[in-house]
Amino acid sequence: MSQAQAVVKPAEEPAPCPVAEPVAELPDAAANDPELPTYIRKGTPQFRRTSLALFSGGFATFALLYCIQPMMPVLSRAFAITATQSSLALSVSTAMLALGLLITGPLSDALGRKPVMVVSLIAAALFTLGSAVMPTWEGVLVMRALVGLALSGLAAVAMTYLSEEIHPQHLGFSMGLYISGNAIGGMSGRLISGVMVDFVSWHAALAMLGALALVAGLVFWRVLPESKHFRPAPLRPATLVDGYRLHFRDAGLPWLFLTGFLLMGAFVTLFNYIGYRLLAEPYHMSQALVGVLSVVYLSGIYSSAWVGSLADRLGRRKVLWASILVMLGGLLLTLFNPLGVILVGMVVFTFGFFGAHSVASSWIGRRAQRAKGQASSLYLFSYYAGSSLAGTLGGLFWHLYGWEGIGLFIGGLLVLSVAVALHLARLPVLPVLPGNAISQPAH
């Protein structure tokens, strides 16, 4: 198969209070303040329960979201549809997830973090089971859209829960563990479904993944500690407008939103089209072997926790741009022809991406001092918008210029990301409000 013959598929948190000026990130002295006994510390039973619950939730979220990707050729045959039509099974989920993020984040500010996450995860598992028994393609698409909408509840709120409940000294590490669950889920969903559809029907494969996610949802419900620092904010249009105004007036948050867009756009573009390169000459790899390459996510599982912990020690300002440079180094390796070098480049690229995403995610929670769920939602909306827009646009570069075009496109995104990260590193730290070592959402 030549590069030109490859078919490209699109890629797929009383009257409102007045808006206060945002409070800065917590300085090290405050982070180590012994007068914070109610925050969950590393090494405690509560920390282990929180880590297990959020790891399970992240695993289920991304397993359910991406399990459909390796099934697309099977769905094309089963429903007599084209590859482009088959790709809608993923794109409708990610699109509804992105839109849902704008709703579920503010919803959690009013109703609470844990209730929204529990309902979201269990509903997504049930909708996945529903998609497994749909007799028509339209029915499958409706169920997949509902899966994405449901998953937005956990995706938008998990980071906010961690930023509110985990002691600031351990937030980066805890956020990294959650993102590790995301990485394992994304990898496992693809591997499990990709292997199973060679032996059982796509119905059975989806049913098994839905059942596993339902178990993960019940574990999540059982072990996640109740929020201690959540303060409800009325869900009113004026409150939402005030929250948007607050976040976009902040000197750092809009740049972090842009960072999420650029990073995810680069990551999805590489993995959308690397398979087409390896299926073509001179590699001629099998589809099954290309699917197994998702094991490179293992490097992201490690890096998200390790880089998050490193950021706790050295500061996010120093670690974010360095992680993006690691991504750029991995991208450059994929431009060489030897297969071994390409695989090393994929591992390095993945390592840098999950590390950078871990740092940016935890930074959102530190800068947003009110309407935290809304801030997380805006970050993740940008993140998935990058997946959809940049991942699809990259296909034009693939058709026109092959892998060198992909390298040029992704390289441009990453260079811009480094510039944004260096700008964030130069921002002055805002003063902490007197007598409030950790600012809590106004109520």
N, C-alpha and C positions, 0 to 999 in steps of 0.2 A: 504493500500500500504506500503510495506517495503522500507527502504532506498535503499536497493540493487536493488529494482525494478524501482526506479525513473529513468527517462531518463534525462540525462544531456544535456542541449543545450549550445553551446559555447557563450561566451560573445560578449557579443558583446561589423604667422600674415611676354660732354667733357670727358676725361679719368677719371677713378675712383680716388677718393681722397685717399691718403695714410692712412693706418690704424693708428688711434690715440689710445693712452692708454685710457681705460675706465675711466669715471669720477665717483666719489663716489656717494652714496646716499646723498640726500640733508640733511644737518644737520638742527636741529630745528630752529636755528637762521635764516638760509636762508629761511626755510619754512614759517616763520612769517614775512619775509621781506615785508614792505608795498610797495616796488617799483616793484610789480608784478601785475600791474592793469589789464593786458590783460588775466590773467588766471581766469577761472571760479571759483567763490567762493560759498560756501554753503549759501543758503538762497536767492540767486539772481534768477530772472526769467530764466536766461540762465542755471543755475544749475538744476532748475526744469524741463526745456525742455530736457536737456541732460539726466537726470535721467529717465524721461518718455520714451524717445526714446530708450535708451539702455535697460531699463527694458522690453519694448515691443519686442525689438530684441532678447534678451536672452530668453524671454518666447517662441517666435515663433520658435527659433532655436531648443530648446530641446523638445518642443511639437512635431514638425515634425520629429525629430530624433527618439524619443522613442515611438510615438503613435502606431507603428507597433507591439510592443512587445506583448501586450495582444491579438492581433489579430492572432497570429501564429497558434493556434489550428483551428481557422476558415479558415485560408488560407490552412492549411493541408487538410481540408475536401473539400474546394472549388476546389482545383487543384489536389487532390488525390496524395499528396506528403507526405514525412515523416517529423517528427519534425525537424530533422537535416536540411533538405532542406528548411523548412519553416523559420528556424532561419537565413538563408541567407538574408532575407529581412531587417534584422537589421545589420548583419555583413558586407554586401557590402556597406551600408551607412557609418558605422563607419570607414571602411577601406579607402574608397574614401575621407572621411573627413580628416583623418590623412594624406593621401598623398597630398590632396589639400592644407593643411596648409603650406607645404613647398613651394608652388607656390604663394598663395594669399597674404601671409605676405610680401614677397619681392615686389610683384606686387603693393601693397598699398604704399610701400616706393617710388614707381615711379609715380603712378597715383593719389594718394590721398586717405585718409581714408574713407571719407563719400561716394564718388562714388562707391568704391568697396563694401562697406557694403550694400548700397541700392540695387545695382544690384544683389548681392548675395541673399539677403533676398527675394526679389520679384521673382527671378528665382526659388528658392527652393519652394516657395508657388505654382508656376505654375507647376513645376515638380510633386508636390504632387497631384495637380488636375489631371495631366496627368496619374499618377499611378492609380487613381480611375477609369479610363475608359479603362485600359489595359485589353484585353480579354485573354491574355496568361500569364503564370507564368514568362516566359522569359522577356516579356514586363514590368511586374511589377518590376523585378530585375533591368532592365536597368533604369527605372525611379527612383528607390530607390538609385541606384548608383549616378545618377545625383543630387538627393536631397542632398546626403552627400557631393558631390563635391561642390555644390553651397553653402551649409552652412559653408564650410570652410572659405569663404570670411568674414563672420561676426565674426565667432569664432576666427579667427586669428587677426583681426584688432581692435575689440572693446576695448580690454585691452590697446592697443597702443594708440588709440584715447584718452581714459581717462587719461593715463599717460602724454600725451602731452598737453591736454587742461584744466584739472582740477588743481586747486591750490594744491601744494603738501600737505598743511595742511589738506586737505579734501579728498585726493586721496583714502585712505583706506576705508572711508565711502562710497564714490561713487562706488568703485570697488565692495564693498559688496552689494550695491543695484543692480548692474548689475548681480551679481551671484545669488541674490535672484530671479531675473527674470528667470535665468536658472533653479533654483530649482522648482519654480512654474510651469514653462513650462514642465519640466520633469515629475512632478507629474500630472499636468492637462492632458498632452497628453495621459498618461497611463489611467487615470480615465475616461476621456471622451470617448476614443475609447473602453476601456474595458466594459463600461456600454452600449454604443450605439450599439455594435455588438449583444447584446441580443435582440434588438428591430428593428434594421435596418440592411441592408446589409453592408458588409465591404466597398463596393464601396461608399455608402452614408456617412459612417463614415469618410473615408479618404477625401471625397469631402468637408465635413464640416470643417475639420481641415485645409485643404488647403485654404478654403475661409477665415477662421479666420486669418491664417498667412498672407494672402494677405492684409487684413485690417491692420494688425500690421505693415507690410512693408510700406504701404502708410502713416501711422502715423509716422513711423520712418523717412521717407523721408521728411515729412512736418515739423517736429518739431526739428530735430537734428540741432544744430548750426553748421555753417561751421567751418572748422579748421582754427585756427589763427596761430598755431605754426608749422604746417607741412612744411617741407622743402624737396622738391623732390630729390631723388637720382636716377641716371640713372640705368635702369634695364639691366645690362650687366653681363656676367658670372664672370668677374674679380671682379665686385662689390660684387656679391654673395659670392665668395670665401673669399674676404676680410672680409665680415660680419661674415661668419662662423668662420674664424680664430680669429676674435676679440672676439666673444662670448665664444668660447671654451678656449681661453687663460685667460678669466676673472676668478678670484679666486672664484666667487660665482655662476655664471650662470649655469655651468654644474651641480652643486649640486642642484640647484633649478629645473633643468630639471629632475634629478633623483627623487627629491621629488614628482613632479607631477606624474611620472610613478608609484611610490610606493603607493601614496595616492589613486589614481584612481583604481589601481589594487586591493587594499584592499577593497575599497568601492563596486566596481562592483562584486567582488567575494562574498561578504556577501549577496547582494541582488539577485544575480543569484541563490543561493542555499538555502536561508532561506525559500523560498516557498516550495521547495521539502520536507524540514523538517516538515513544518507545515501541509502539505497535508497528510503526513504519520502518523502512530500511534505514540503517543497516542492522537494527536490533531485532526486529520481528519477534518481539516478546508476545506471549499468549495473553489473552484478556485476564485469565485467572492470575497469572504471575504479576501483571500490572496491578491488579486489585490487592495483592498481598503487599505491595509497596506501601500501603497505608500503615505498616508497622513503623514507619519513620516517625509516626506520632509519639512513639515511646520516648524520643528525645524531648518532645514538648512536655510530656508528663513529668519528666525530671526537671526540665528547665523552669517550668512555671513556678514550682515550689522553691527551687534553689535561687532563681533570680529574684523572686519575691522576698525571700529571706535576706538576700544580698542588699536589696533596696532598703530593707529595714535598718541595715547597719550603715550603709554608705549614703543613703538618700536617693529618692527617685530621680532627682535632677541629674545625677551622675550616671545612673544605670540605664535610663530609658534610651538615650541616644546611642549608648554603647551596644545595647541589644539590637537596635535597628542596624547598626553597622555589621553585626554578626549575620543578620539576614542578607545584607548586601553581599557579604563575602560568600555565603552559600549560593546565592544567585549566580555570581560570577563563575563558580565551579561548575554549575550546570551548563555553562556555555561551551565547555570542552566536550570532546567526542567520546573518550573512553567511558564505558558504562560505569566502572567503579568510581570514577571521579564524579559523574553525575549523581550517583547514589549518595556519596559523601556530601555533595552539595545540597541535596534534598534534606539530609539529616541536619546539617548546619543551619539551613534556612528555617526549618521547623523549630529547631532549638531557639533561635533568635526570635521567631514570631511569638511563640507562647511566652517567652520571658518578657518581651515588650508589652504584650497584651496584659500580662499579670501586673506589671508596674502601672500601666495606664489605668487599669480597672481600679486598683486600690487608690490611685491618686484622685479619681472622681469622688470616692467616698470621703476623702480627707478635705477636699476643697468645698464640696457642697455642704453647707451647714443648715440649710432648710430645704424642705421638699426633696429629700435625698432620693426617694424613689423616682421622682420625675427626672432628676439629674442622671441617674443610672439608665433610665429609659431613653433619654436623649443620646447618651453615649452608645448604647446598643442599637438604637435606630440607625445611627450613623454607621455603625459597624456592619450591620446587615445590608444597609444601602450600598456600602462599598463592595460587599460580596456580589450583589445583584448587578450593579452598574459597571464596576471595573471588571468583574469576572466575564461579563458579556462583551464589553468593549475589547477586551484582550483577544477575542476571537478574530477581530479584524486584523490585528497585527499578526496573528498566526497564519491566516490565509494569505496575507500579502507578503510577509517576510520570513515565515517559518519561525524556528525557535529564537533566532537572533532578534526578530521583531518582538517576541514575548519578553526577551531579556531587556530590550530597550524600554518597553512599556513599564515593566515592573521596576526596573532601575530608576525610571523617572519618579514613580510613586515613592520609592524608598529614599531617594535624595531629598524630595520634598518633606518626607517624614523626619529625616534627620534635621533639616532646617527648623521644622516646627518644634522638635524636641530641644534643640539648642535655644530657641526662643523661650520655651517654658523654663529652661534652666536659669535664664537670666532674670526671670520675674522676681520682684522683691517679695519676701515673705510678709504677709499681712499680720498685724498685731493680734494677739489673742485677747479676747474680751476679758477684762478684769474679773477675777473670782469665778471664771468658768474655764477650767482646764480643758474640758471637752464640751464644745457647744452642742446643744441638743436642738432638735427642730422646735421652732416656736409653736405655741398652741394657745 
